[in-house]
Amino acid sequence: MAQADSKVLVLGALAGVAGISLAVVCYQGFRSRRRASCPGYYLDRSNERGPGLMLVDGPGLPRGQAEVLERLEALIQCVSELKDEMKSLKNALPTLQDQVREELRGRDEARRASPLHRTTPTRRKRAAVTIAAARAGGRSSEEAESEGGYMTALTDSDEEDLSDAEQRDEELPADKLCVLLQRIDSLHQGAESDKRESLNLLLQQREEFGQNSTFLWRLIRAYCDVHDISATMEEKKNHAETGKKVGEEAVSLNPTCAESHQWYAIMCGIMAEYDTVQNKIKNGYIFKDHLDKAIELKPQDPMSYYLLGRWCYAVAQLSWIERKVAATLFGEPPSATIEDALKNFLKVEEIQPGYSKLNYVFLAKCYKDLGQMGKARKMCEAASSMNVVSKEDEDAQKELGLLLPALGV
């Protein structure tokens, strides 16, 4: 591209030189011919009473025409000088690009050496915020850079023109959201009081960050956490209904966020506890659709395969009557086998060995239902070796207590 531009520039300069030279030659030739044909005179046709002769080079030349001739002489001199400059430019063009590069390189090095130059640290700081927010949202840093491309589009001069206050204002929202999400993720791993605090913090900041998908899927998760620790059925149902509405908003706002689909699916599964039979089956279809979408968007998330394994196992256990009801309401009942469930639970173990106590328990159930007792006992041993540190682990321990006698352990 640079070579093509140089060729265009050279051709344009040569055309300019040729045009000016032609104009000078034509003018000087015309002037010479005029004086040779009538030395000292030229024909004046401005007199309507007849032709006359007027002295050109003589001392009696009118003042106005003398000025015109002086200007023409000056013009010729300027054109000649311009012609020389164009020739110099033509000779300099082959090395012009190298000279420009050297000059720009020198300026760049001098600017970097200056203590006032803050462009590089500023960009590194913004990039760090972008990557941190991307990791918190379950996206790659490349995607985050794609969404925040305006930061890298700023030129050095644009950044230098920003005052310190403007730069702080520009970086504050991203910093604030990043800090908030880190706090929320920490509270999610805490005690019941931490989970309630997490929901309250998110609700306080919803007006400011409610259009951000990384914020919304955490709000769904917080409703799920508080649902699990609520004491009354009414409180549980309210959290489930509200969480499902937030899930609908989240997947509508950003259909490419895997976590939004994942947690919306979970809330649909929770709502099945409080709905009519028809809505339970409907939520089952919604659960499966959004879980498939989450796996499509983020195929290495073990939690999605674990949930899909649970769905397949539950569908495989449906009675004949339940399948007929589903077929009557929706035309086609959900379909899954124990082998499908086992495949998903094994995928969880492949992605993250020792993912959870419950995953080992369901692996043991699948192997038991398939008649593979030796493998079932092995999975029970793996589950027993894991400590009980959460409510889910407590549920797994209860399931394990019922399963072990059936395996003769």
N, C-alpha and C positions, 0 to 999 in steps of 0.2 A: 504493500500500500504506500509506503514512504517513497519507494522508487518511482511509482506511477505519478505521485504528486510532484516529484522533482522534475520528471519529464514534462509535465504540464506547465510547470513554472518556467522551465527553460524555453519551451516553445512559445509561451506568451511573451517572454522577454525578447526573444529573437524577432517576433512579429512586431513588437513595439519599435525596436531599432530600425527594422526595415521600413515601417510606415513613416517614421520621422525623417529618415534619410531621403525617402522618395519625395516628401513634402519640401525639404530644403533644396534638393536638386531641381525640382520643377519651378520653385519660386525664383531661384538664382538664374536658371535658364531663361525664364520669362523676362526677368529684369535685364539680362544681357541682350536678349533679342530686341527688346524695346529700345534700348539705347543705341544699338547698332543700326537699326532701321532709320532712326532720326536723331542724330547726335545732338544732345542738348535740348531737344524739343519732344513734346508728345501732343497728340491731337486732343483738343478740348472740345467736347460736344455739349457742354453745359450751357453754351450761349445759343439761344434759340434763333438769333438773327443770322447765324451762319457759322461755319467752322472757323477756328482760329488757332494760332500757335501760341504756346506758353513755355517760357524757359523753365527747365527742370533743375539743372545743375548750376545755373548762373546765380549771381548775387541778387538778382531781382525776384527770387522765389518768394511767393506769398508765405506768411508766417504759419498758417494752418497746415499747408502741405509740407512745409519743412519739418514740422513736428511729427507728421505722419511718417515721413521718411526716417527720422531719427528713431521712432518706435519700431519701425520695420527692421532697421539695422540692429537694434537691441534684441529684437525677437530672434533674428538670425543667429546672433551671438549666443543667446540662451539655448536655442535648439542645438547648436554645435556642442555646447557644454553638456547638454543632456545626452547627446549622442555618445560623447566620451564616457559619461557615467554609466550608460547602458552597456557599453562595451566592457567596462570594468565589472559590472554586475554579472555579465555573461561569463567572464573569466572566473569569477568567484563562486558561481553556483555549484560546481562540482564538489567543493569543500564546505558549502554552507551548512549542510546538515550536521557534519562533524563539529563545526564550530558552535552551533546552537546547543548540541548535546553537551559539549564540554562546559559551556557557560552555565547551562541549567544544572549540571552536576555540581559545579562549584558553588552555586547559590544554595543548592539543597544541603550540601555539607556544611556550609557556613550557618545556615538556619538551624540545623540539628545541633550544632555546637553551642548555639546561643542558649543561655539559661532561661530565656523567656519562651522558648519553644515548648509547648505542652501538648502538641497534637498526638504524638505516639502514646504517652501515658493515658490521655483521655480516651483514645480509641480502645486501648487495652482494657480500661475500666469498663467501658460500655460493652465490649465483647464478653467480658467476664459475667456481667449482669445478664446478658442475653443467654449465655450458655447455662447459667444457673437456673434461670426461669424455664429454659427448655427442658433441663433435666427434671425439674420439679413437675413439669407438665407432661412428662413421658414422651418428649419429642427429641429428635436429633438436633445437634447444634446447627447443622446445615439448614434445617427447616426454620429454626428460629432466626438464623441470619436472613433467610429468604423473606420472612415476615417483617423483620426489622431492617430491611435493606436501606432505609433512609439514612441509617447511621453511617454505613460505609460509603454512601453516595455523597456525603459532605466532603468538600475539598478542603485543603489545608487552609486556604484563605477564609473559607466560611467559618471554620472552627476558631481561627484566630480572631475573627470579628466578634465572636460571642463573648460577652462579659462573664465573669465568674458566677454571678448570680443567675444568669440565663442558663449556664451549664448545669448548675445545681438544680434548677427547676426542671430542666430537661431530663436529668437522671433520676430525680426523686421518685416519680411514680413506679418505675421499674424496680428501684431499690426497695421501696415500701412493699410492693407486692411480693417480691422475693423473700423478704424477711418474714412477712405474714405467712406465706406458704410453708416455710421452714418451721415456724412455730406451730402451725396446724398439724404438720406431719409428726412433730414430736409429741403433741398432745394426743394424737390418735393412738400412739403406742402406750399411753399412760393409764391411770386408774379411771374409775367412773367419773370422778369429779373433773378430771382432765378432758374427758370426752364431752361433758356438758359445757365446759369452758370453750372448747373448740367450736361447738355449734354457736355459742353466743358471740364469739369473736367474728365468725364468718357472717352472721346476721348483721352485726354492727357495720361491717365493711361492704355489705352487698350493694349498696347504692353506688359506691365508687368502683367496684370491680365486678359488678354483676354481669358484664358483657364479656368476661374473660373465661374461656372454657376450662383453664387449669384451676380457676377459682371455683367454678360451678360444680365440677365433679367432686371436689373435696366437700362441698356443701351437701351433696347427695350422700357421700360417705358419712358425714357427721350425723345426718338424720338417721342413717342406718345404725350407727353406733348408739345413739341415744334411744332409738327404738328398742334395741336389745337390752338396755339396762333400765328401761322404764318399768314401773311397778304395776300400773293398771292397764287393762285392755284398751280403755278409751284413749289413754295417752299414747300407747303403742300405735293404735290405728291412726291417730292424728299425725304422728311423725311419719308413718308409712305413706299416707296420702300426700302430705306436703312434699316429702322426698321424691315421690313419683312425679309430681308436677314439675319440680326442679329438674328432674331427669329429662322430661319431655322438652323443657326449655333448652337444656344443655345440648342435646343431640340435634335440635333444630338450629341452634346458634352455630355449632361447629360439627358437621357430620363426619369430620375426619379425625376426631379425638377418640382414641380407643377407650380411654378410661371413662369417658362420658357414657359410651354404649355399655361398658361393663357394669358400671354402678347403676345405670338405669335398668338394666336387666335384673340386677339384684333386687332393686325396689319392686319391680314387677313380681318377682318371686315372693317377696315378703307380703305384698298386697293379696296374694292368693289365700292367705290365712283369714282374711276379713271379708272376702267377696262372695257373691253367689257362685253356684257351680258353673254357670255360663261364663262369668267373668274370670273365674279361676282358669278355665280352659283357654280363654282368650289371652290372659296374661302369660300362660304357658307358651303360646305361640310367639308373643312379643318377646318373652325372655330368650327364646331360642334364636330369633332373628337378630336381636341386638348382640347376643353373645357371639354369633357367627361373624358379625361385622367387627366386633372387637378383636377377634382372632385374625381376621383378614388384615386389619390395620396394624396389629402388633402381635405377630405370630410367635414370639418368644416369651409371652407372659404366662407363667404357670397357673396363675389364678384363674384365667379364662378357661383353660383346659380342665381344671378341677371342677369348676362350676358346670361345664358342659358334661363332664362325667357324672356329676350328681343328677343332672337333668336326664341323661340317657338311662341311668339306673332307675330313676323314679318312673319313667315312661315304660321301661321294660317290666316293671312290677304292676302296671295298671291291670285292673280286672276287665273281664269281657264287657260288663255293663258300662264301666267307665269309658271304654273305647267306643261303644255304641253311642253313648251320649255325645262324645266328641264328634263322631261322624255325622250324627243328626244335626248338630249345631253348626258345624263348619265344613261339612262335606268330606273331610278326610281326617282321620284321627292322627295324632302324633305317632311317629314310628321310631323305635330305637331298640337295641338288643343289649344283653349283658356284655357281649363281645365289644359293642361300641363303647360302653361305659369303661370296660377294662382298658381299651386302647387309649382313652383320654387320660385315665389315671396313670397309666404307664408313661404317657407323654409328659405329665407333670414331673414324675421322678427323673425322666431323661433330662429335662430342662434344669431342674433344681433338685438334686437328691436330698431326701429328708425334708421336703417342703413342709409337711405338716403331719401331725399325729392322725388326723382324720383321713388323710389321703391313704395312709397305710391301712387304716381300718377298712376303707371301701375297696382297696385292692384285695384284702383278705375276703371280703364279702363276695366279690366277683369270682375269685378263684373257688370259693366254697360252692357257689351256685353252679359253676362249671364242672364241679366234681374233682378239682385239683387240690386235694386236701393238704398235701405237702407244701405247696406254694402258699396256701392260705395260712398255715401255721407260721411259716417264715415271715409273712407280712405282719402277723400278730406279734411276733417277737420284736420286729423292728418298731412297731407302734409302742410296745411296752417299754422299750429302751428310752423313749423320749419323755422328757419331764412335762409336768402339767403346769403351764404358766399362764393360761388364758381360759376364758369361758369355753371357747371352742375345744380346747384340750380336755376340759372337764367333760364335755359332751362325748368326745372321742373315748375317754376312759370308761364312760358308762356303756357305750356301744361295745367296747372291747370286753367288758365284763359279761355281756350277754352272748358274745360270739365265741369266746374261748370254750365254754362247756359244749357247744355244738360241734366243736372240732376235736373234742376229746382231750383237751389240754387241762 
